[in-house]
Each structure stands twice: as C-alpha cells, then as structure tokens.
Amino acid sequence: MSDTETVPSETSAPEESARPSKVERLENEGDIAADYLEELLDIADLDGDLDMDVEGDRALVSIVGADLSHLVGRDGEVLEALQELTRLAVYRETGERSRLMLDISGYRAGRRAALEQLAAEKVADVRSSGVSVHLEPMSPFERKVVHDAVAAAGLRSESEGADQRRHVVILPAEDGA
C-alpha cells in the first residue's frame, strides 16, 4: 500500500442536505427566467421592469412597463408562447420541468378576475337551472382559474374537448351532495 492510496471520505455530507429547499429552487427558477426575459427585452429594445415572486408551488415573473400589449398578443397568445420559451430556458439550466407563471402588464391578473366573475355568474345559472353549462375554449391557465372558482363555490367542473377546443363544463350539484 502506498501513502497516496485514496480512501472514501467519511466526512462527505449526504446529497440531500446539499439540495436546496423548494422555495430556493423556485427562486432560482425565477432568477433564470428573469435573466432570459431581460435578454429578450434587450434584444427587442423594449423597456420593462421584472418582478419575481414565489406563490405556492410555482415561480411568478411579471414584466411591467410602458405599452407591452404586443407581448401579450390577442387573447394572451404571445404571452403563452413567451411563457413556454421561458420555461424551456429554465429547463435548459436546471434539467427540471418548470411550472413558472409569466404575466405581462397585469394581463393574467386582470384575466383571472374576469374569469372568476364569469365562473360566479355561470355557477349561479347552473344552480338555478340544474343544467350543465359549457364555456368557450380556454387556455390551461384560464381553465384552472375557472375550475378553482367552481370548486370554491361548491360545484364540480371538468374539461372537455381537445387542443384549441378544450373548454370547461360546469356541472349541477349531485343529488345528496
């Protein structure tokens, strides 16, 4: 045996203790997303301030500034595309799928409020008529907002359809429920 023989170290820390907490991982996702979006804004020569937060189990990144409506697009289509590109940038850096939520100029916050109001109105219609109501096709974000609002009101809902025609159906209360 030589003096240079390597022996496994007994002092090496377990991998779990080095793993960042969930909040730290989400904050890191937000930082990566903000860096990516900042570069994108620079390339496009657009002014915008970035705000990062963690809400529940996802990182939230918001871009606010002058007129950024072209980054939202019609019915949020450009916003959805930018969110997916940003999630891909996070995945490229972390190797983990991200549930990051992007908002631009408060579009999602305003859309959430409008959808919650729509859900409340449709829940009232279903309660009074006892008949299911089909809503217009929506993005995954929009459907989730409606499902959450319907559940909070004590009714059930489900998504039907495929791709661009996927929509929420609000169901009447079951007898005995």
C-alpha positions as CSV (number, residue, x, y, z in Angstrom):
1,M,0.0,0.0,0.0
2,S,1.2,3.4,-0.8
3,D,0.8,6.6,1.1
4,T,-1.2,8.1,-1.8
5,E,-4.0,5.5,-1.8
6,T,-7.4,7.1,-1.7
7,V,-9.9,6.1,0.9
8,P,-13.5,7.2,0.7
9,S,-14.1,10.2,3.0
10,E,-16.3,9.6,6.0
11,T,-16.9,13.3,6.3
12,S,-18.7,13.8,3.0
13,A,-22.2,15.2,3.6
14,P,-25.2,13.3,2.3
15,E,-26.5,14.7,-1.0
16,E,-29.9,15.5,0.5
17,S,-28.5,18.1,2.8
18,A,-26.9,19.9,-0.1
19,R,-30.2,20.0,-2.1
20,P,-31.8,23.4,-2.0
21,S,-35.2,23.9,-0.4
22,K,-38.3,24.1,-2.6
23,V,-38.5,27.8,-2.2
24,E,-34.9,28.2,-3.1
25,R,-35.4,26.1,-6.2
26,L,-38.4,28.2,-7.2
27,E,-36.5,31.4,-6.5
28,N,-33.7,30.1,-8.7
29,E,-36.2,29.4,-11.5
30,G,-37.4,33.0,-11.2
31,D,-33.9,34.3,-11.4
32,I,-33.1,32.2,-14.5
33,A,-36.4,33.3,-16.1
34,A,-35.7,36.9,-15.3
35,D,-32.3,36.7,-16.9
36,Y,-33.7,35.1,-20.0
37,L,-36.5,37.7,-20.3
38,E,-34.2,40.6,-19.6
39,E,-32.0,39.5,-22.5
40,L,-35.1,39.1,-24.7
41,L,-36.3,42.6,-23.8
42,D,-32.8,44.0,-24.6
43,I,-32.7,42.3,-28.0
44,A,-36.2,43.6,-28.8
45,D,-35.2,47.1,-27.5
46,L,-38.1,47.1,-25.1
47,D,-38.3,48.8,-21.7
48,G,-39.8,46.7,-18.9
49,D,-39.2,46.0,-15.2
50,L,-39.1,42.5,-13.9
51,D,-40.7,41.4,-10.7
52,M,-40.2,37.9,-9.2
53,D,-42.2,36.1,-6.6
54,V,-43.0,32.6,-5.4
55,E,-46.6,31.6,-4.9
56,G,-47.5,28.1,-3.7
57,D,-45.6,25.7,-5.9
58,R,-44.6,28.0,-8.7
59,A,-42.3,30.9,-9.5
60,L,-44.0,34.0,-10.8
61,V,-42.3,36.5,-13.0
62,S,-44.0,39.7,-14.1
63,I,-42.9,42.2,-16.7
64,V,-44.3,45.7,-16.3
65,G,-43.6,48.8,-18.3
66,A,-44.9,51.1,-20.9
67,D,-47.0,49.6,-23.7
68,L,-46.2,45.9,-23.8
69,S,-49.5,44.8,-25.2
70,H,-47.8,43.3,-28.3
71,L,-46.0,40.9,-25.9
72,V,-49.4,39.8,-24.6
73,G,-51.0,39.4,-28.1
74,R,-54.6,38.6,-29.0
75,D,-56.2,36.6,-26.1
76,G,-52.8,36.2,-24.5
77,E,-51.4,34.0,-27.3
78,V,-47.9,35.8,-27.4
79,L,-47.8,35.7,-23.6
80,E,-48.4,31.9,-23.6
81,A,-45.7,31.4,-26.2
82,L,-43.2,33.6,-24.2
83,Q,-44.1,31.6,-21.0
84,E,-43.3,28.3,-22.8
85,L,-40.0,29.7,-24.1
86,T,-39.1,30.9,-20.7
87,R,-40.0,27.5,-19.2
88,L,-37.7,25.9,-21.8
89,A,-34.9,28.3,-20.8
90,V,-35.3,27.3,-17.1
91,Y,-35.4,23.6,-18.1
92,R,-32.2,24.1,-20.1
93,E,-30.4,25.4,-17.0
94,T,-31.9,23.2,-14.3
95,G,-32.8,20.0,-16.1
96,E,-36.2,20.1,-14.3
97,R,-39.6,20.9,-15.8
98,S,-40.9,24.3,-14.6
99,R,-44.4,25.4,-13.7
100,L,-43.3,29.1,-13.9
101,M,-46.1,31.6,-14.5
102,L,-45.4,34.7,-16.6
103,D,-47.5,37.8,-16.5
104,I,-47.1,40.9,-18.7
105,S,-48.6,44.3,-17.7
106,G,-51.0,42.6,-15.4
107,Y,-52.8,40.7,-18.2
108,R,-53.1,37.5,-16.2
109,A,-54.2,39.2,-13.0
110,G,-57.0,41.0,-15.0
111,R,-57.9,37.9,-16.8
112,R,-58.1,35.9,-13.6
113,A,-60.5,38.5,-12.1
114,A,-62.7,38.4,-15.2
115,L,-62.8,34.6,-15.2
116,E,-63.7,34.4,-11.5
117,Q,-66.6,36.7,-12.2
118,L,-67.7,34.7,-15.2
119,A,-67.5,31.5,-13.2
120,A,-69.6,33.0,-10.4
121,E,-72.3,34.0,-12.9
122,K,-72.3,30.6,-14.6
123,V,-72.4,28.8,-11.2
124,A,-75.5,30.8,-10.4
125,D,-77.0,29.8,-13.7
126,V,-76.3,26.1,-13.1
127,R,-77.7,26.3,-9.6
128,S,-80.9,27.9,-10.8
129,S,-81.5,25.8,-13.9
130,G,-79.9,22.5,-12.8
131,V,-78.4,22.2,-16.3
132,S,-74.7,21.9,-17.1
133,V,-73.1,25.0,-18.8
134,H,-70.3,24.7,-21.4
135,L,-67.9,27.7,-21.5
136,E,-65.9,28.9,-24.5
137,P,-62.5,27.2,-25.2
138,M,-59.8,28.4,-22.9
139,S,-56.0,28.1,-22.3
140,P,-54.8,25.8,-19.5
141,F,-54.3,28.8,-17.2
142,E,-57.8,30.0,-17.8
143,R,-59.4,26.6,-17.3
144,K,-57.6,26.2,-14.0
145,V,-58.9,29.6,-12.7
146,V,-62.4,28.5,-13.6
147,H,-62.1,25.1,-12.1
148,D,-60.8,26.6,-8.9
149,A,-63.6,29.2,-8.7
150,V,-66.3,26.5,-9.4
151,A,-64.8,24.2,-6.7
152,A,-64.7,27.1,-4.2
153,A,-68.4,27.7,-5.0
154,G,-69.2,24.0,-4.1
155,L,-69.9,22.7,-7.6
156,R,-68.0,20.4,-9.9
157,S,-66.4,21.1,-13.3
158,E,-64.5,19.2,-15.9
159,S,-62.6,19.9,-19.1
160,E,-63.9,18.6,-22.4
161,G,-62.6,18.8,-26.0
162,A,-59.2,18.7,-27.4
163,D,-56.5,21.2,-28.3
164,Q,-57.9,24.6,-29.2
165,R,-61.4,23.5,-28.4
166,R,-60.8,22.4,-24.8
167,H,-63.3,24.0,-22.5
168,V,-64.8,23.9,-19.1
169,V,-68.2,22.4,-18.3
170,I,-69.8,23.4,-15.0
171,L,-72.0,20.6,-13.7
172,P,-75.0,20.8,-11.4
173,A,-74.7,19.5,-7.8
174,E,-75.3,15.8,-7.5
175,D,-78.4,14.7,-5.5
176,G,-77.4,14.1,-1.9
177,A,-74.2,16.1,-2.3
